[in-house]
Amino acid sequence: MLLANLTKRREAFNLLHNTQVDTGNGNSSTASSKPGAAISAFVHAFAMGRQYNSRADFHYLASVFANITQYVEARQLLIADENDNLLRFLLPSLSSEYFIRRGGVASTLKCDV
């Protein structure tokens, strides 16, 4: 929930957008420095939910996605083909029983592309 509040600010988005993500076994040579790698990792964790981590459901990441789509870079990242079109991972949450998840994804989709 803290991340959802922080991403309302451009500075927090920039930090998130440029954060390197470990894509392997913790070896620094497997870290992805590609812009948006952290956002992509969040989308995948959100989509997998408890399969990703049995003690977390990641509902509030939907609010993060809604906040960051106010920036054109995030909107482009979500729909870019080279990122496996991340938006498709969010769409099933529109029918979620959880309001935070459903509402956050709906707000994400309402952005101007």
matplotlib code that plots the C-alpha trace (Angstrom):
import matplotlib.pyplot as plt

x = [0.0, 2.9, 4.2, 0.7, 0.9, 4.5, 3.9, 1.6, 4.8, 6.9, 10.1, 8.9, 7.8, 11.2, 13.0, 10.7, 11.0, 14.8, 15.3, 17.3, 15.7, 17.5, 16.3, 18.3, 19.9, 21.1, 24.1, 24.6, 25.3, 21.7, 20.2, 18.0, 18.8, 16.1, 13.8, 10.5, 11.9, 10.7, 7.2, 7.1, 8.1, 5.3, 2.7, 3.8, 3.6, 0.2, -1.1, 0.3, -0.9, -0.6, 1.2, 4.1, 4.0, 1.7, 1.6, 0.7, -2.1, -0.7, -4.1, -2.6, -0.3, -3.4, -3.3, 0.4, -0.5, -3.3, -0.9, 1.9, -0.2, -0.5, 3.0, 3.4, 6.4, 4.3, 1.4, 3.8, 5.4, 2.1, 1.1, 4.5, 4.9, 8.5, 7.2, 4.8, 2.0, 1.8, -1.8, -3.1, -2.0, -4.1, -7.4, -8.5, -8.6, -11.5, -13.7, -12.0, -14.1, -11.7, -12.6, -9.1, -7.8, -10.8, -10.9, -7.1, -7.1, -10.2, -8.4, -5.3, -7.3, -9.0, -5.8, -5.3, -3.0]
y = [0.0, 2.3, 1.8, 2.7, 6.0, 6.7, 6.1, 9.1, 11.1, 11.3, 10.8, 7.4, 6.3, 7.2, 5.2, 2.2, 2.5, 2.5, -0.2, -3.2, -6.6, -9.9, -12.3, -15.3, -16.7, -13.5, -13.2, -9.5, -10.6, -11.7, -8.4, -6.7, -3.1, -2.7, 0.2, -1.1, -4.4, -3.9, -2.9, -6.0, -8.1, -6.5, -7.3, -10.9, -11.2, -9.5, -11.9, -15.0, -13.9, -16.6, -18.9, -16.4, -16.0, -18.0, -15.3, -12.4, -11.6, -8.4, -6.6, -3.2, -3.5, -2.6, 0.8, 1.1, 0.3, 2.9, 5.5, 4.9, 4.9, 8.7, 8.7, 8.0, 5.7, 3.4, 3.3, 2.4, -0.3, -1.9, -2.2, -2.8, -6.1, -6.5, -6.7, -9.5, -7.0, -6.8, -5.4, -8.9, -10.1, -7.4, -8.0, -11.1, -9.1, -7.0, -9.9, -10.3, -10.5, -8.0, -4.4, -3.0, -5.4, -4.8, -1.1, -0.6, -2.5, -0.6, 2.7, 1.5, 0.8, 4.2, 6.1, 7.9, 6.0]
z = [0.0, 0.6, -2.9, -4.2, -2.4, -3.4, -7.1, -7.3, -7.5, -10.7, -8.7, -7.4, -10.8, -12.2, -9.5, -10.1, -13.9, -13.8, -11.1, -12.0, -11.4, -10.8, -13.4, -12.3, -9.1, -7.5, -9.7, -10.7, -14.3, -14.6, -13.5, -16.2, -16.6, -19.2, -18.3, -16.8, -15.7, -12.2, -13.4, -15.6, -12.6, -10.5, -13.3, -13.4, -9.6, -9.6, -12.2, -10.4, -7.0, -4.4, -6.9, -6.8, -3.0, -0.8, 1.9, -0.4, -2.8, -4.3, -4.6, -3.9, -6.9, -9.0, -7.4, -8.3, -12.0, -11.9, -10.6, -12.9, -16.1, -15.7, -17.2, -20.9, -20.4, -18.2, -20.7, -23.5, -21.4, -20.7, -24.3, -26.0, -27.8, -26.8, -23.2, -24.0, -23.8, -20.0, -20.2, -21.0, -17.6, -15.9, -17.8, -15.9, -12.7, -14.0, -12.8, -9.5, -6.3, -4.6, -5.1, -4.8, -7.5, -9.8, -9.3, -9.8, -13.0, -14.3, -13.5, -15.3, -18.4, -18.3, -19.0, -22.3, -24.6]

ax = plt.figure().add_subplot(projection="3d")
ax.plot(x, y, z, "-o")
ax.set_aspect("equal")
plt.show()
